[in-house]
Amino acid sequence: MWLKIQTFFRKIRYYAKRDIFTLRNIITVLAILVCFYWAWGAISATARNWTLEQKLKSKELEAAKMELEVENNRLEQQYFKTEEYQELMARIKLGKKAKGETMVVLPENSEKARTKYLKIESAQSELRSNFSQWLDFLFG
């Protein structure tokens, strides 16, 4: 029994040395492992570069937005310093007027006058069918 087991393992070891663990097979396995390692590195580097590029684009957009806001605030500040703005604010807040002008104070609109045209437009759009609304949208 013990002899059969020993011969079995000897045959396996002989077969492994002769057919499996040859120099050609070992080099092939190493080459495949190197290729997988290289491919994995390339994929991970590409993914990292893509995420960094997305972050860079978002930061550039944010910087451009901030530059526009700064420029807008600068222009608004210049406008606030002009005589035109100062005159407009004096007219609105203090009720001042220029020479030769007459002030006309109109009463506030009633609630009925404010909602008169809103009801007519909504009633017209409700009466039209969905198909005719699509036709108007697509063909003008």
C-alpha positions as CSV (number, residue, x, y, z in Angstrom):
1,M,0.0,0.0,0.0
2,W,2.7,2.4,1.0
3,L,4.8,1.5,-2.0
4,K,1.8,2.2,-4.3
5,I,1.4,5.7,-2.8
6,Q,5.1,6.4,-3.2
7,T,5.1,5.4,-6.8
8,F,2.0,7.4,-7.5
9,F,3.7,10.6,-6.1
10,R,6.9,9.8,-8.0
11,K,5.0,9.5,-11.2
12,I,3.2,12.8,-10.6
13,R,6.5,14.5,-9.7
14,Y,8.2,13.1,-12.8
15,Y,5.2,14.1,-15.0
16,A,5.3,17.6,-13.4
17,K,9.0,18.1,-14.0
18,R,8.9,16.7,-17.5
19,D,5.6,18.2,-18.9
20,I,4.4,21.0,-16.7
21,F,7.4,22.8,-15.1
22,T,9.4,23.2,-18.2
23,L,11.4,26.4,-18.9
24,R,9.0,27.2,-21.8
25,N,5.9,26.9,-19.6
26,I,7.4,28.9,-16.8
27,I,8.4,31.7,-19.2
28,T,5.0,31.7,-20.8
29,V,3.2,32.0,-17.4
30,L,5.6,34.8,-16.3
31,A,5.0,36.6,-19.6
32,I,1.2,36.3,-19.1
33,L,1.5,37.6,-15.6
34,V,3.6,40.6,-16.7
35,C,1.0,41.4,-19.4
36,F,-1.8,41.3,-16.9
37,Y,0.2,43.5,-14.5
38,W,0.9,46.0,-17.3
39,A,-2.7,46.0,-18.5
40,W,-4.0,46.5,-14.9
41,G,-1.5,49.4,-14.4
42,A,-2.5,51.0,-17.7
43,I,-6.2,50.8,-16.9
44,S,-5.8,52.2,-13.4
45,A,-3.6,55.0,-14.7
46,T,-6.2,55.9,-17.3
47,A,-9.0,55.9,-14.7
48,R,-7.0,58.1,-12.4
49,N,-6.1,60.5,-15.2
50,W,-9.8,60.7,-16.2
51,T,-11.0,61.5,-12.7
52,L,-8.2,64.1,-12.4
53,E,-9.2,65.6,-15.7
54,Q,-12.9,65.8,-14.6
55,K,-11.8,67.5,-11.4
56,L,-9.6,70.0,-13.3
57,K,-12.5,70.8,-15.7
58,S,-14.9,71.4,-12.8
59,K,-12.3,73.7,-11.1
60,E,-11.7,75.6,-14.3
61,L,-15.5,76.1,-14.7
62,E,-15.7,77.3,-11.2
63,A,-12.8,79.7,-11.7
64,A,-14.4,81.1,-14.8
65,K,-17.7,81.5,-13.0
66,M,-16.0,83.3,-10.2
67,E,-14.2,85.6,-12.7
68,L,-17.5,86.4,-14.3
69,E,-19.0,87.2,-10.9
70,V,-16.1,89.4,-10.0
71,E,-16.4,91.3,-13.3
72,N,-20.1,91.6,-12.9
73,N,-19.7,93.0,-9.4
74,R,-17.0,95.4,-10.6
75,L,-19.3,96.7,-13.4
76,E,-22.2,97.0,-11.0
77,Q,-20.0,99.0,-8.6
78,Q,-19.0,101.3,-11.5
79,Y,-22.7,101.7,-12.4
80,F,-23.6,102.6,-8.8
81,K,-21.1,105.4,-9.0
82,T,-22.6,107.0,-12.1
83,E,-24.8,110.0,-12.0
84,E,-27.5,108.1,-14.0
85,Y,-27.9,105.6,-11.1
86,Q,-27.8,108.3,-8.5
87,E,-30.5,110.3,-10.3
88,L,-32.6,107.2,-10.7
89,M,-32.4,106.3,-7.0
90,A,-33.3,109.9,-6.1
91,R,-36.4,109.7,-8.3
92,I,-37.4,106.3,-6.9
93,K,-36.7,106.6,-3.2
94,L,-37.0,110.4,-2.6
95,G,-39.6,111.3,-5.2
96,K,-37.4,113.9,-6.9
97,K,-38.0,115.1,-10.4
98,A,-35.9,116.8,-13.1
99,K,-36.7,120.4,-14.2
100,G,-39.5,120.5,-16.7
101,E,-41.0,117.2,-15.6
102,T,-44.3,116.7,-13.9
103,M,-45.0,113.9,-11.5
104,V,-48.0,111.8,-12.1
105,V,-49.0,109.4,-9.3
106,L,-51.2,106.5,-10.5
107,P,-53.3,104.4,-8.2
108,E,-52.5,100.7,-7.7
109,N,-54.1,98.2,-10.0
110,S,-57.0,96.3,-8.5
111,E,-56.9,92.6,-8.1
112,K,-59.3,92.1,-10.9
113,A,-57.2,94.1,-13.3
114,R,-54.1,92.1,-12.4
115,T,-55.7,88.7,-13.0
116,K,-57.8,89.6,-16.0
117,Y,-55.4,88.6,-18.8
118,L,-54.1,85.6,-16.9
119,K,-57.4,83.9,-16.8
120,I,-58.0,84.4,-20.6
121,E,-54.7,82.9,-21.6
122,S,-55.1,79.8,-19.4
123,A,-58.6,79.3,-20.6
124,Q,-57.5,79.4,-24.3
125,S,-54.7,76.9,-23.7
126,E,-57.0,74.5,-21.9
127,L,-59.5,74.4,-24.8
128,R,-57.0,73.3,-27.4
129,S,-56.3,69.6,-27.8
130,N,-52.9,68.2,-27.1
131,F,-52.4,67.3,-30.7
132,S,-53.0,70.9,-31.9
133,Q,-50.6,72.2,-29.2
134,W,-47.9,69.8,-30.5
135,L,-48.5,70.9,-34.0
136,D,-48.1,74.5,-33.0
137,F,-45.0,73.7,-31.1
138,L,-43.4,71.7,-33.9
139,F,-44.4,73.8,-36.9
140,G,-44.9,77.3,-35.3
